[in-house]
């Protein structure tokens, strides 16, 4: 066991000397644009410098942008010339990532790992560890069925589980579909998905959720990307398919056949690259095929992401679903539950249309589930990120592991409410 933990720390958190300085000198900025002219200047600069935009700057909200050491001078000069206000949030991203590695190493040493009560949610787990856990569940619980929906570019199965007291044969039961890690660097989403599995299989406290609802959970929607993020490049977000001679990877959450290319990038080096064609990626087609297989029965689709403390619904173009009012109502109810769980920190959750609250998106899985596969309740939940200072969204994708358990537990309470709502109010 001790040897396994040592290997885990070395592999998962990249404690290899050649990789320690991956983000040395990278700076995280907060940018404030005051009008559409400044927004256009910033968007042009984003394209020219291929910036890593963590959250988009608009006249309504500030944005967070990661800038490499070589681009900092030009970036700051261009913003100053345009009168765009900017402040430094993290001076050297590598130092923050080093701190995260240390915290995760300490959390792993204290963690219970995988045991009879499920999988620990107070640390991170490798792709292989998660798959071993899913296999163990399928071998030991009749309610769990492990399935594979394709194999990635690098040869990893895209595994998910179905949880059902009736082996998915009772077509009167609604299906809830939860997925996480469609964006590789959004690690906080994984403990939330794993906690849901624990509460539905190994540590059941609400039996009605299994007896009256069927569940599909895809913990790692982007296996290659997550493996790369956890071993080579912490802030990698795309998959790892070779798509050009210069750059690798497609943003899976811009690759679905819904308004393809309208609000994404055709630059293959961009984190927002939508791919050469609609549904060109095996990860996209895997999620699509699960939705097709259970079309008509899936009543709730939850795409777990980070960061930002948002509960979002469609559409990425700014239009609204026909049931937008009830989507908003249900989102507000989920937010109230999260706030009640820990009102001291989570009271800034925002509910609304994704284009209005965050930014316009195209080719995303939430819209695809709603518009193409007729899922009546489809959300993206952007989980908070507690930084080392304790403030919400302080460090973006870099999350203090001491928050993992709280994030998982409070989100599960909201998921429970939402699942029961869709069960009791058929659409």
N, C-alpha and C positions, 0 to 999 in steps of 0.2 A: 504493500500500500504506500509506504514512504517513497519507494522508487517511482511509483506511478505519479505521485504528486510532484516530485522533482521534474520528471519529464513533462508533466502538464505545464508547470510554470515556465520551463525553458521553451516549449513549443508554442503554447497559446499566446504568451505575452512577449514573444520575440526577444528574449534576453540573450541575444547573440550579438557579439561586438560589432559585426558588420552592419547590423540593422539599427543600432542604437540612435543614430543621427539622421534618421529618415526625414524628420521635420525640423531639423536644426535651423534656426533663423526664420522660420515661418511665423508670421504675426497675424493674430486675429483682430480685425477691426470692427468697430460699430460705426455705421455710416448713416447719416441723416440727410435725406433729400427733401427740400422744402416745396418743390413744384415739379411739374411734368418736364420742364426743360432740364432741370438737374437730373431727373430720373433718366432721361434719354442719354445724357452725357455719361451717367454711370453705366447704363446698359451697353453703350458703345465700348466703354473701357473694359467691361467684363468680357466682351467678345474678343477684343484686341489682345488682352493679356491672358485670356483663358483662365479667369479667376475662379476660385472655388467658393461659390456663393452658398453659404449655410442657410441664410434666410434673406429674402429679397427686400431691398430698400425701396419704399414707396413714400409718397407724401403723407400717408396715413400711419406708417410704421417704420422704425429703423431697421436696418439690415445688418447681418454679420457676414464678413467676408474674410477668408483666409488667403494671405498673400505670401508668396515665396520671398526669400531674402533678395534674390536678383531683381524682383519686380517692385520692391517697396518704394524706392526713390521715385520712379516714374508714377506709381500709383498715387503717392501722397502729393506729388507736384500737380498731377492732373486734377485731383479733387480740390486742391487749394485754388488753382486757377479758375475752376468753375464755382468756387464759393461753397463747396459741399463740405459740411461739417463731418469730422471723423475723429474718433478716439480709439486708443489701443485697449483692447480687452485682455489679450494674452500676448505678452511681448515675444516669447519664444515657445512655440507650440511643443517642441520636443521636451521641454522641461515639464510641461503638464502631462504629456504622455508618459514620461518617466515616472511621474508621481502616480499615475493611474496603474502602471505596471506594478509598482511597489504595493499599492493598496490591494490590487487584485491578488498578488502573491500572498499577502497576509490573510486576505479573505479566504483564499483557497486552503491555506494551512488550517484554518479554523472550521472549514465547511464540512458538513456530514457527507458530501458527495452523493452517491446513489445508494439508497437503502430501502427497507421494506415500506417506508412512508413516502417514497417517491424520490425525486431528484432535487438537490439543494437549489435554492433560488437566491442565495446570498453570495454567489460567485458566478463566473462565466464557465461555460463548458465548450469543448471542441466539437466540431462536426461529428467526429467518430464517437465521442462520448454520448452525444444526444441520440445518435442512431442506436447505440448499444442499449440505451435506456428504452427506446421505443421497441426494440426487439424483445427486451426483458418483459415489458408490459404485455406484448402480444403473446408471449409464451406462457404467462402466468395468469392472465385475466381473459375470461371468455367475452367480456364486453369490448375488447380491443382488437382491432384488425389492422395490421401493418401493411401498407401498400406502397409501391414505388410508381411514380408517374414520370418515367423518363430518366435519362442519364446525361449529366452535364458535359460540356466541352472537355473538361479535365477528367471525366470518368466517374463522377460521384453520383450515386442514385439520389433522386429527389423524392425523399420518403415523407409520408404523412400517415396519420392514424385516423381511423374512424372509431368512435366510441358510441356504443348503442346497447341497450338492454334487449333489443330484438333483432340484432344483426342487420339493421337497416332494411328490414322487410315490412315494417309497419309504415305504410305510406301516408298515414294520417299524422305522423309526428313531423313537426318542422325540423329543418336542419340548420344548425348554426355553423358557419365556416370561419375559422380564425387562422390568420397567417401572420408570421413575423419575419424579419430580416430580408425583406425584398430589397432593401438597400443595405449593403454589407456592413457599413460602419455604425448602424443604428442599433448597437448592442443591447441597450436597455429593453428593447422589445422582446428579446429571447426569454429572460426570466419571467415575464408576464405570461407568455404562451406556455411555458413549462409549469408555472403555478396552476394555470387552468387545467392542464392535464392531471396534475396531482389531485386537484379538488374533484375531478370527475372520475378518477380511477383508484388511486391509492389512499386517499384521505377524504372520503365522501362525507360531507356534512349536510348536503342538500340533495337527498335521493331523488326528488321530483325532477331535478335537472337531467338526470340520466334516464329515468323511467318515462318521461313525457317528451323528451327532446333528443334528437340524434346530433352528434358533433363530428366535425371534420377539423383537425388541427394540423397545420403545416408549419412546424417550428422554424425551419431554415429554408426559406423560399429561394435563396441565392447561395447554394453551397460553395461554389468556387470562390465567389466574391468574399464570403464570410471567412473561408479558410485563408485567403490572401490578406484580408484585413487583420486577422488574428495572428498571422505569422510573419508578414512582410511589411505591409503598409497600412497602418492603423486606420487611416481616413479614406481608404478605398471604398467606393460605393457601387460600382457597376459589376457585371459578371466578368468572366475572364476569356471570352471567346476572341480569337484573333480576327479583327475586322479590317485591319490595314497594316501598312508597313511601319507606321509611326507609333500608333497607339493601340491599346487593347480595351475591349469591353464595351458593353451596351447597357444603358440604364433600363432595366427591365420595366420599371414603372413609367416609362414613356413609350413602350413598345407594343402596347395593346391596340387592337383595331378599333379605336374610337378617337375621332378627330386627330388622327396620326399626323405628327409634324407641325401642328398649328402653334403649339407653345412648348417647343423643345429645340434641340440643336441638331444641325446636320454636320457639325464638326466632330469627327470621330475621337478627338482628344478631349472633348468636353465631358464633364460628369453628367451633363444633361443630354448626351447623345442618344437619339431615339432608335438608332439601328438602321440598316440598309433598307428595311421593308417592314410592314406590319407583321407582328408575331414571328419575326425572324429568329427569335431566341427560344431554345428548348425550355427555359424556365417559364417564359411567357406562355408557351403552348401547354405546359404541364398544368399551370393554374387554370388556363382556359378549359382544358379537357376535364378537370375536376368539376368546374362550374357547369359544363355541358352535361356531364354524367348525371348530375343531381339537379338539373334545371327544373324549376317548378316546385321543388321541395326546399331549396335553400331560401330561407326567409330573412336571414341576417348574415351579413358579411362584414367582418371586422379586419381591417388591414392595420396592424400595429406598426407604428413608426416613431421616430423622434426627429427633432425636438421642438418644443414650443407650447405645451399645455393647451392643445386644441382638440376639439371633437368636430370633425369636418364631414360635410356631405357634398354631393355634386351640385353643379357640374363644374369641371375645370375651366370651361369656357365662360363661366359667369351666369349661364342660364340655370334655372331651378327645376328639380323634379316636380311632378304633379303633386306629390305628397310632402312637399318641402316643409309645410307647417308642422306636420306631425313628426317629421325627421328632426326639426329644430326642437320641438317639445321634448322628444325622447332624449335628445342630446343634452338639453338643459337638466333633465332628471338625472342623467348619468353624472353630469357635472356636480349636481347637488350632493349626490352620494359620495363622490370623491372628496368634495369639500368637507363633508361631515366626518369622513374618515380621518382627515388631518387638515382642519381648516386653517391652521397656522401657516401652511405653506402653499396649498393648492388652490387658493381662492382666486387665482387669476386665470383659470381655465376659460377658454373662449369657444363658443359654439357658433357654427355658421357655414356658409358656402365657402368652399376651399379657395375659389378665386378671389372672393372678397376679403377673407381673413388672412390668407397666406400669399398666394400668387396664382395666376392662370397656369393651368396644366393641361397637357394633352396626352393621350395614350396611356392614361393611368388605370390601374386595376379597379379602383372604386367606381369610376364612371362606366367602365366596361361591364362590371357586374350588374349595375343598375340598368343601363340602356340596352345592352345586348343580351344579357342573360336573365333579365327581369327579376332581379333580387330586389324586393320592395324596400328593405332596410339595409343600406350599404354605407359604411363609415370608414374614414381614416382617423385613427386616434394617434395624435402626436404627443407622446409622453413627455413629461417635464425632464429637465436635466439639472440636477442639483450640483452646483460646483462646490469647491472646497470652502468657499465662503458661506455656503448654505443658501444662496439665493437661487431662485428658479431660473433655469436656462442660463446659468452663469457661464458654463463652459461648453455649451452646445452638446456635441456628441460624446464628450468625455465625461463619464458619469462616475461619481464616487460610489463604490460597491455597497457602502453602508446604506444606500438608498434603495437597492434592488428589492429587498423584501417589502418595503412600504409601497413601492411602485406596483409590484405584483399584487399585493393584497388589496389595495384600494381600487385598482383597475378591475380586479376580479369581482368586487362588489358591484361595480357598474355593469359589468358584463352579465352578471346574474340577473340584475333588474331588467336589462334589455332583452335577454333571452326569454324571460317569463312574459314580458310585454308582448313580444311577437307571437309567442305561443297562445296567449290569452286573447289576442286581438288579431285574428287571421286577416290577411290582406287579400 
